[in-house]
Amino acid sequence: MPRDHLLPEDVAEAADKAARERLEAAMKRALWAQQASRSWAALTAVTAPQPSR
């Protein structure tokens, strides 16, 4: 079976695309986590018993 000989530029381009996709996915997860954390903090602030003065 013949092997495909890829040019270094083609390999680099594919690696760049994969790296961008991984970074985009990581950024989406980070944004989701930040939003979830803020939502949890807001919910906790509303539902937590308030100290009496």
MOPAC internal coordinates of N, CA, C and O (Angstrom, degrees):
PM7 1SCF
backbone

  N    0.0000 0     0.00 0     0.00 0    0    0    0
  C    1.4485 1     0.00 0     0.00 0    1    0    0
  C    1.5360 1   107.93 1     0.00 0    2    1    0
  O    1.2310 1   120.04 1   -54.37 1    3    2    1
  N    1.3299 1   117.54 1   125.63 1    3    2    1
  C    1.4650 1   119.28 1  -179.35 1    5    3    2
  C    1.5278 1   111.46 1   -69.74 1    6    5    3
  O    1.2310 1   121.92 1   -35.49 1    7    6    5
  N    1.3088 1   113.92 1   144.51 1    7    6    5
  C    1.4644 1   119.54 1   178.05 1    9    7    6
  C    1.5148 1   109.45 1   -91.17 1   10    9    7
  O    1.2310 1   121.10 1   -39.35 1   11   10    9
  N    1.3230 1   115.50 1   140.65 1   11   10    9
  C    1.4620 1   119.39 1   174.36 1   13   11   10
  C    1.5184 1   108.53 1   -77.71 1   14   13   11
  O    1.2310 1   120.92 1   -49.90 1   15   14   13
  N    1.2934 1   115.85 1   130.10 1   15   14   13
  C    1.4569 1   120.05 1   176.60 1   17   15   14
  C    1.5262 1   107.11 1  -101.76 1   18   17   15
  O    1.2310 1   121.69 1   -72.93 1   19   18   17
  N    1.3154 1   114.38 1   107.07 1   19   18   17
  C    1.4547 1   119.16 1  -179.18 1   21   19   18
  C    1.5213 1   109.91 1   -90.15 1   22   21   19
  O    1.2310 1   121.50 1   -36.32 1   23   22   21
  N    1.2934 1   114.74 1   143.68 1   23   22   21
  C    1.4580 1   120.07 1   175.68 1   25   23   22
  C    1.5310 1   108.76 1   -73.61 1   26   25   23
  O    1.2310 1   120.30 1   -32.84 1   27   26   25
  N    1.3174 1   117.04 1   147.16 1   27   26   25
  C    1.4802 1   119.32 1   178.66 1   29   27   26
  C    1.5288 1   112.64 1   -55.06 1   30   29   27
  O    1.2310 1   120.43 1   145.71 1   31   30   29
  N    1.3278 1   116.78 1   -34.29 1   31   30   29
  C    1.4677 1   120.23 1   178.93 1   33   31   30
  C    1.5238 1   111.27 1   -63.66 1   34   33   31
  O    1.2310 1   120.79 1   140.56 1   35   34   33
  N    1.3344 1   116.09 1   -39.44 1   35   34   33
  C    1.4616 1   120.53 1   179.46 1   37   35   34
  C    1.5250 1   111.04 1   -67.37 1   38   37   35
  O    1.2310 1   120.85 1   139.10 1   39   38   37
  N    1.3091 1   115.99 1   -40.90 1   39   38   37
  C    1.4647 1   120.16 1   179.25 1   41   39   38
  C    1.5253 1   109.59 1   -65.45 1   42   41   39
  O    1.2310 1   120.37 1   135.81 1   43   42   41
  N    1.3263 1   116.90 1   -44.19 1   43   42   41
  C    1.4618 1   121.68 1  -179.80 1   45   43   42
  C    1.5245 1   110.50 1   -63.36 1   46   45   43
  O    1.2310 1   120.51 1   139.75 1   47   46   45
  N    1.3232 1   116.63 1   -40.25 1   47   46   45
  C    1.4615 1   119.91 1   179.74 1   49   47   46
  C    1.5286 1   110.89 1   -64.01 1   50   49   47
  O    1.2310 1   120.38 1   137.19 1   51   50   49
  N    1.3101 1   116.89 1   -42.81 1   51   50   49
  C    1.4638 1   120.56 1   178.05 1   53   51   50
  C    1.5322 1   110.83 1   -64.66 1   54   53   51
  O    1.2310 1   120.57 1   140.24 1   55   54   53
  N    1.3220 1   116.51 1   -39.76 1   55   54   53
  C    1.4725 1   120.43 1   178.37 1   57   55   54
  C    1.5220 1   110.52 1   -65.91 1   58   57   55
  O    1.2310 1   120.17 1   139.61 1   59   58   57
  N    1.3356 1   117.28 1   -40.39 1   59   58   57
  C    1.4637 1   120.76 1   177.93 1   61   59   58
  C    1.5211 1   110.78 1   -62.13 1   62   61   59
  O    1.2310 1   120.71 1   136.87 1   63   62   61
  N    1.3240 1   116.24 1   -43.13 1   63   62   61
  C    1.4622 1   120.17 1  -179.61 1   65   63   62
  C    1.5275 1   109.98 1   -63.71 1   66   65   63
  O    1.2310 1   119.99 1   136.08 1   67   66   65
  N    1.3064 1   117.63 1   -43.92 1   67   66   65
  C    1.4633 1   121.25 1   179.35 1   69   67   66
  C    1.5242 1   110.68 1   -63.87 1   70   69   67
  O    1.2310 1   120.40 1   138.44 1   71   70   69
  N    1.3200 1   116.85 1   -41.56 1   71   70   69
  C    1.4667 1   120.78 1   179.09 1   73   71   70
  C    1.5277 1   110.51 1   -64.34 1   74   73   71
  O    1.2310 1   120.37 1   138.53 1   75   74   73
  N    1.3254 1   116.89 1   -41.47 1   75   74   73
  C    1.4758 1   120.01 1   177.67 1   77   75   74
  C    1.5204 1   110.82 1   -63.16 1   78   77   75
  O    1.2310 1   120.47 1   138.60 1   79   78   77
  N    1.3202 1   116.71 1   -41.40 1   79   78   77
  C    1.4698 1   119.95 1   179.83 1   81   79   78
  C    1.5282 1   111.16 1   -65.17 1   82   81   79
  O    1.2310 1   120.53 1   139.31 1   83   82   81
  N    1.3485 1   116.60 1   -40.69 1   83   82   81
  C    1.4687 1   119.80 1   177.73 1   85   83   82
  C    1.5230 1   110.81 1   -64.75 1   86   85   83
  O    1.2310 1   120.65 1   137.86 1   87   86   85
  N    1.3342 1   116.35 1   -42.14 1   87   86   85
  C    1.4621 1   120.50 1   179.10 1   89   87   86
  C    1.5235 1   110.66 1   -63.70 1   90   89   87
  O    1.2310 1   120.25 1   137.04 1   91   90   89
  N    1.3133 1   117.13 1   -42.96 1   91   90   89
  C    1.4602 1   121.00 1   179.19 1   93   91   90
  C    1.5278 1   110.60 1   -61.65 1   94   93   91
  O    1.2310 1   120.32 1   136.77 1   95   94   93
  N    1.3183 1   117.00 1   -43.23 1   95   94   93
  C    1.4651 1   120.64 1   178.72 1   97   95   94
  C    1.5284 1   110.90 1   -64.43 1   98   97   95
  O    1.2310 1   120.23 1   139.10 1   99   98   97
  N    1.3265 1   117.16 1   -40.90 1   99   98   97
  C    1.4655 1   120.76 1   178.67 1  101   99   98
  C    1.5294 1   110.77 1   -64.78 1  102  101   99
  O    1.2310 1   120.40 1   141.03 1  103  102  101
  N    1.3235 1   116.84 1   -38.97 1  103  102  101
  C    1.4647 1   120.37 1   179.20 1  105  103  102
  C    1.5244 1   110.97 1   -67.48 1  106  105  103
  O    1.2310 1   120.29 1   142.00 1  107  106  105
  N    1.3284 1   117.05 1   -38.00 1  107  106  105
  C    1.4651 1   120.04 1   177.31 1  109  107  106
  C    1.5211 1   110.73 1   -65.22 1  110  109  107
  O    1.2310 1   120.39 1   138.50 1  111  110  109
  N    1.3624 1   116.86 1   -41.50 1  111  110  109
  C    1.4684 1   119.75 1   177.28 1  113  111  110
  C    1.5180 1   111.26 1   -63.81 1  114  113  111
  O    1.2310 1   120.29 1   139.57 1  115  114  113
  N    1.3286 1   117.05 1   -40.43 1  115  114  113
  C    1.4648 1   120.84 1   179.33 1  117  115  114
  C    1.5272 1   110.63 1   -65.04 1  118  117  115
  O    1.2310 1   120.01 1   138.02 1  119  118  117
  N    1.3079 1   117.59 1   -41.98 1  119  118  117
  C    1.4562 1   121.47 1   178.47 1  121  119  118
  C    1.5253 1   110.12 1   -64.11 1  122  121  119
  O    1.2310 1   120.28 1   136.02 1  123  122  121
  N    1.3228 1   117.07 1   -43.98 1  123  122  121
  C    1.4628 1   120.54 1   177.82 1  125  123  122
  C    1.5277 1   110.37 1   -60.42 1  126  125  123
  O    1.2310 1   120.17 1   136.04 1  127  126  125
  N    1.3268 1   117.27 1   -43.96 1  127  126  125
  C    1.4607 1   121.22 1  -179.48 1  129  127  126
  C    1.5260 1   110.59 1   -63.89 1  130  129  127
  O    1.2310 1   120.32 1   139.54 1  131  130  129
  N    1.3187 1   116.99 1   -40.46 1  131  130  129
  C    1.4612 1   120.66 1   178.82 1  133  131  130
  C    1.5240 1   110.32 1   -63.71 1  134  133  131
  O    1.2310 1   120.33 1   135.56 1  135  134  133
  N    1.3235 1   116.97 1   -44.44 1  135  134  133
  C    1.4632 1   120.67 1   179.76 1  137  135  134
  C    1.5230 1   110.92 1   -65.11 1  138  137  135
  O    1.2310 1   120.56 1   138.98 1  139  138  137
  N    1.3279 1   116.53 1   -41.02 1  139  138  137
  C    1.4604 1   120.40 1   179.02 1  141  139  138
  C    1.5228 1   110.62 1   -64.45 1  142  141  139
  O    1.2310 1   120.56 1   139.46 1  143  142  141
  N    1.3266 1   116.53 1   -40.54 1  143  142  141
  C    1.4641 1   121.00 1   179.12 1  145  143  142
  C    1.5239 1   110.76 1   -63.32 1  146  145  143
  O    1.2310 1   120.71 1   135.93 1  147  146  145
  N    1.3161 1   116.25 1   -44.07 1  147  146  145
  C    1.4749 1   119.87 1   178.88 1  149  147  146
  C    1.5220 1   110.74 1   -64.59 1  150  149  147
  O    1.2310 1   120.39 1   138.56 1  151  150  149
  N    1.3304 1   116.87 1   -41.44 1  151  150  149
  C    1.4622 1   120.20 1   178.90 1  153  151  150
  C    1.5232 1   110.51 1   -63.04 1  154  153  151
  O    1.2310 1   120.84 1   137.19 1  155  154  153
  N    1.3296 1   116.00 1   -42.81 1  155  154  153
  C    1.4604 1   120.59 1   179.44 1  157  155  154
  C    1.5301 1   110.34 1   -64.12 1  158  157  155
  O    1.2310 1   120.19 1   137.89 1  159  158  157
  N    1.3178 1   117.25 1   -42.11 1  159  158  157
  C    1.4627 1   120.90 1   179.27 1  161  159  158
  C    1.5275 1   110.57 1   -63.85 1  162  161  159
  O    1.2310 1   120.25 1   138.27 1  163  162  161
  N    1.3198 1   117.14 1   -41.73 1  163  162  161
  C    1.4653 1   120.64 1   179.33 1  165  163  162
  C    1.5250 1   110.53 1   -65.68 1  166  165  163
  O    1.2310 1   120.31 1   136.90 1  167  166  165
  N    1.3131 1   117.01 1   -43.10 1  167  166  165
  C    1.4642 1   120.90 1   178.71 1  169  167  166
  C    1.5185 1   110.96 1   -63.51 1  170  169  167
  O    1.2310 1   120.62 1   137.12 1  171  170  169
  N    1.3107 1   116.42 1   -42.88 1  171  170  169
  C    1.4597 1   120.77 1   179.22 1  173  171  170
  C    1.5215 1   110.87 1   -63.56 1  174  173  171
  O    1.2310 1   120.45 1   139.50 1  175  174  173
  N    1.3283 1   116.74 1   -40.50 1  175  174  173
  C    1.4583 1   120.19 1   179.96 1  177  175  174
  C    1.5242 1   111.34 1   -63.93 1  178  177  175
  O    1.2310 1   120.54 1   144.30 1  179  178  177
  N    1.3127 1   116.58 1   -35.70 1  179  178  177
  C    1.4700 1   120.75 1  -178.63 1  181  179  178
  C    1.5192 1   110.89 1   -77.18 1  182  181  179
  O    1.2310 1   119.87 1   140.48 1  183  182  181
  N    1.3097 1   117.86 1   -39.52 1  183  182  181
  C    1.4731 1   120.56 1  -172.48 1  185  183  182
  C    1.5176 1   114.08 1   -94.95 1  186  185  183
  O    1.2310 1   119.46 1   169.07 1  187  186  185
  N    1.3402 1   118.63 1   -10.93 1  187  186  185
  C    1.4608 1   120.45 1  -178.46 1  189  187  186
  C    1.5268 1   109.12 1   -73.06 1  190  189  187
  O    1.2310 1   120.80 1   -36.80 1  191  190  189
  N    1.3105 1   116.08 1   143.20 1  191  190  189
  C    1.4693 1   118.25 1   176.57 1  193  191  190
  C    1.5278 1   110.38 1   -64.09 1  194  193  191
  O    1.2310 1   121.26 1   -44.24 1  195  194  193
  N    1.3185 1   115.20 1   135.76 1  195  194  193
  C    1.4476 1   120.55 1  -178.99 1  197  195  194
  C    1.5273 1   109.28 1   -86.98 1  198  197  195
  O    1.2310 1   120.27 1   -42.86 1  199  198  197
  N    1.3210 1   117.08 1   137.14 1  199  198  197
  C    1.4651 1   118.44 1   178.17 1  201  199  198
  C    1.5285 1   111.00 1   -67.29 1  202  201  199
  O    1.2310 1   120.94 1   -38.11 1  203  202  201
  N    1.3051 1   115.80 1   141.89 1  203  202  201
  C    1.4720 1   119.03 1   178.81 1  205  203  202
  C    1.5263 1   108.73 1   -83.83 1  206  205  203
  O    1.2310 1   121.51 1   -33.36 1  207  206  205
  N    1.3029 1   114.72 1   146.64 1  207  206  205
  C    1.4733 1   119.34 1  -177.70 1  209  207  206
  C    1.4826 1   111.30 1   -93.28 1  210  209  207
  O    1.2310 1   120.10 1   180.00 1  211  210  209

